[in-house]
Amino acid sequence: MPQTYSLVKKNSKAHQDALTSRFVQNRDIFAVGEAHVLIPHTREANFGHNVSHAKNRTNRLFRPNLRTMTLDVEGEKKSFSITNRDARTYKKIMASYVQE
């Protein structure tokens, strides 16, 4: 699975864990706005079953809803693979800066 990023608040538990992780360098964490950061995070597919009315089970994968976006981070345009939920949060953050 390709490297994906998650949008989290600065100084949150996820941010602190990323800072102390031996797998994440500081250059991999990007500031977004004043209160959020993008941290590397691997999103994986989950396994489950489709269950019919007759209780027949067939295998299926629950894949993350990823999209590639070009974001303006620290004054540069960079391409990131992020989940749709994080993309919506990013748009909400940037919209608040435009209104001010």
Contacts in CASP RR format, 6 or more apart in sequence:
PFRMAT RR
TARGET T0000
AUTHOR 0000-0000-0000
METHOD contacts of the structure
MODEL  1
MPQTYSLVKKNSKAHQDALTSRFVQNRDIFAVGEAHVLIPHTREANFGHN
VSHAKNRTNRLFRPNLRTMTLDVEGEKKSFSITNRDARTYKKIMASYVQE
1 42 0 8 1.000
1 43 0 8 1.000
1 44 0 8 1.000
1 45 0 8 1.000
2 81 0 8 1.000
3 40 0 8 1.000
3 42 0 8 1.000
3 81 0 8 1.000
4 40 0 8 1.000
4 41 0 8 1.000
4 42 0 8 1.000
4 43 0 8 1.000
4 64 0 8 1.000
4 66 0 8 1.000
4 80 0 8 1.000
4 81 0 8 1.000
4 82 0 8 1.000
4 83 0 8 1.000
5 30 0 8 1.000
5 38 0 8 1.000
5 39 0 8 1.000
5 40 0 8 1.000
5 41 0 8 1.000
5 80 0 8 1.000
5 81 0 8 1.000
5 82 0 8 1.000
5 86 0 8 1.000
6 14 0 8 1.000
6 38 0 8 1.000
6 39 0 8 1.000
6 40 0 8 1.000
6 41 0 8 1.000
6 82 0 8 1.000
6 83 0 8 1.000
6 86 0 8 1.000
7 32 0 8 1.000
7 36 0 8 1.000
7 37 0 8 1.000
7 38 0 8 1.000
7 82 0 8 1.000
7 86 0 8 1.000
7 89 0 8 1.000
7 90 0 8 1.000
7 93 0 8 1.000
8 14 0 8 1.000
8 15 0 8 1.000
8 18 0 8 1.000
8 36 0 8 1.000
8 37 0 8 1.000
8 39 0 8 1.000
9 15 0 8 1.000
9 35 0 8 1.000
9 36 0 8 1.000
9 37 0 8 1.000
10 31 0 8 1.000
10 35 0 8 1.000
10 36 0 8 1.000
10 37 0 8 1.000
14 39 0 8 1.000
15 29 0 8 1.000
15 37 0 8 1.000
15 39 0 8 1.000
18 24 0 8 1.000
18 29 0 8 1.000
18 39 0 8 1.000
18 40 0 8 1.000
19 26 0 8 1.000
19 29 0 8 1.000
24 39 0 8 1.000
24 40 0 8 1.000
28 39 0 8 1.000
28 40 0 8 1.000
29 37 0 8 1.000
29 38 0 8 1.000
29 39 0 8 1.000
29 40 0 8 1.000
30 37 0 8 1.000
30 38 0 8 1.000
30 73 0 8 1.000
30 74 0 8 1.000
30 78 0 8 1.000
31 37 0 8 1.000
31 73 0 8 1.000
31 74 0 8 1.000
32 38 0 8 1.000
32 71 0 8 1.000
32 73 0 8 1.000
32 90 0 8 1.000
32 93 0 8 1.000
33 93 0 8 1.000
33 94 0 8 1.000
33 97 0 8 1.000
35 93 0 8 1.000
36 89 0 8 1.000
36 93 0 8 1.000
38 71 0 8 1.000
38 73 0 8 1.000
38 80 0 8 1.000
38 82 0 8 1.000
43 64 0 8 1.000
43 66 0 8 1.000
43 83 0 8 1.000
44 64 0 8 1.000
45 61 0 8 1.000
45 62 0 8 1.000
45 63 0 8 1.000
45 64 0 8 1.000
46 61 0 8 1.000
46 62 0 8 1.000
47 59 0 8 1.000
47 60 0 8 1.000
47 61 0 8 1.000
47 62 0 8 1.000
48 59 0 8 1.000
48 60 0 8 1.000
48 61 0 8 1.000
48 62 0 8 1.000
49 57 0 8 1.000
49 58 0 8 1.000
49 59 0 8 1.000
49 60 0 8 1.000
50 57 0 8 1.000
50 58 0 8 1.000
50 59 0 8 1.000
50 60 0 8 1.000
51 57 0 8 1.000
52 58 0 8 1.000
64 83 0 8 1.000
65 83 0 8 1.000
65 84 0 8 1.000
65 85 0 8 1.000
66 81 0 8 1.000
66 82 0 8 1.000
66 83 0 8 1.000
66 84 0 8 1.000
67 81 0 8 1.000
67 82 0 8 1.000
67 83 0 8 1.000
67 84 0 8 1.000
67 87 0 8 1.000
68 79 0 8 1.000
68 80 0 8 1.000
68 81 0 8 1.000
69 79 0 8 1.000
69 80 0 8 1.000
69 82 0 8 1.000
69 87 0 8 1.000
69 90 0 8 1.000
70 77 0 8 1.000
70 78 0 8 1.000
70 79 0 8 1.000
70 80 0 8 1.000
71 77 0 8 1.000
71 78 0 8 1.000
71 79 0 8 1.000
71 80 0 8 1.000
71 90 0 8 1.000
82 90 0 8 1.000
END
